[in-house]
Amino acid sequence: MDAHLAKEPRLSARAIGKTFGGTVALKDVDLDIMRGEMLALVGANGAGKSTLVKIICGAQRTDEGEIRVDGRPVTFATVGDALAAGIAVAHQQVAIIPTLTAAENIMLGQEPRRFGLIRDRRLVAEARALAQRFGVDIPLERECGDLGIGENKILDILKALKSDPSLLILDEPTASLTLNESRKLFGFLRDLKAKGLAILFISHHINEIFENCDRVVVLKDGIKVHDGAVRETNPDAVIRQMVGRTIEDEDWTSHATPGAIAVHLADVTVGALQVPDLTVHRGEIVGVAGVLGAGQTDLIEAMAGGRPGLGRGVVALNGLDHLPRSVEEATARGIYLIADNRLKKALFPGLSVEENLMTGSLDQTSRLGFMRQGKALAAARDVIGRLSVKCSGPAQEVLQLSGGNQQKVAFGRWLVRMAHDPAAMPPLLLLDNPTEGVDVGSKAELYALIRGFAEQGASVIITSAEFGEMLKLCDRIYCIADDKLGTGLGRSDFSEERLLLEVN
């Protein structure tokens, strides 16, 4: 390799600036990504990461500054322009069609044809050549619906590599992966680095950045505040740069009320999951740990009335002697779910912050079928203030908020419900990956909110892909292995290593 080319950044951005209305999203940001380097881009929600990435991949135009790819000045009007210049993106949501084979997905949109017909043998041969070039060993003849999520993520990245890019942008690539799948993915990425590819890696998982990335850049309020080698810093320092303060773990205190049982399931079956015993006391935070797809989501959605008829067995659930037959029956008993995919299951993206906050309490804030606008606006402003939701006001569309602030709105809709239904039983909160895609500063605020619910007598069941999160929050943790919920572990019994052993 030419020595000059080895030192030349694959991508160089200089003095990038972007303003939306009166809001400065980016100011004078410089960014270099070298050949064979994995650069982590981190920052709190709203720091400017998404805007910078959109500018680099051609989805938005920069107001100021210039971009060079392999030393050549470039200007992007479209994503296609960026792709042609050597910049490829693999987004957080995997763009794989499950009914197509791995080979068909890899070649989708670029199938070899003759007389308008797809040449199947040529398609498989070209897909196999690409897979072999990048060391991917996945059965190309199998339908992607039969492959694991990690394998589909690697195929999604392989699709992006068809254009032989200089830079690959990965947005939260491990968000839906198990620990083993993540390890396999990072092995693949190390091979790509060895071939000279530059990788821009966006993730909220600080630990995986320090285990796998070469350099870390921190954005705060649209300004680059740190740029340095991973080996020369540490997670605490990076978090301090991101949020402007140190995030200290609070001392754990249990607020469980002995003898006051909010949840008791005995010999219950939910789908394929067997639950010999699950008990939660008032004021207690209980975790349900398992690998991705082990049944934890099915369990708490069934407890929230989202999967009627799915379960059977002995049930005592916030005053019910059966699993709720509907979401309405669950919420009437103070059982509230915050689902794992907030934009699909917990929020209404096309509605405003105020409208989303009101969706959990329409009966309480309406009269004769009409919303009491003054009451709804006052309730929305109260929750926005209590949860420190960063928005321009109640009328702002919820889709425009950062991930952390969207999640605060998902919590807030049940706060409105509780405030207007004081006679309801102490609530049971069911939280499915409640901080997924949320930055460390917002996580700390959500942890405090969850602890506050428990302190006020609410019962909480939480699942999380981050076992460290449950260790911080939970009084007890149940582990799922081989389609069965095990015995609850107390705080003296669990550690991250113990949980990993229990669920495998």
Secondary structure, DSSP 4 states (H G I P E B T S, - for coil): --HHHHHSEEEEEEEEEEEETTEEEEEEEEEEEETT-EEEEEE-TTSSHHHHHHHHTTSS--SEEEEEETTEEE--SSHHHHHHHTEEEE-SS----TTSBHHHHHTTT---EETTEE-HHHHHHHHHHHHHHTT----TTSBGGGS-HHHHHHHHHHHHGGG--SEEEEESTTTT--HHHHHHHHHHHHHHHHTT-EEEEE-S-HHHHHHH-SEEEEEETTEEEEEEEGGGS-HHHHHHHHHSS--PPPPP-----TT-EEEEEEEEEETTEEEEEEEEETT-EEEEE-STTSSHHHHHHHHTTSSTTSEEEEEEETTBSS--SSHHHHHHTTEEEE-SSIIIII--TTSBHHHHHHTT-TTTTEETTEE-HHHHHHHHHHHHHHTT--SS-TTSBGGGS-HHHHHHHHHHHHHHHHHT-TTSPPPEEEEESTTTT--HHHHHHHHHHHHHHHHTT-EEEEE-S-HHHHHHH-SEEEEEETTEE-PPEETTT--HHHHHHHH-
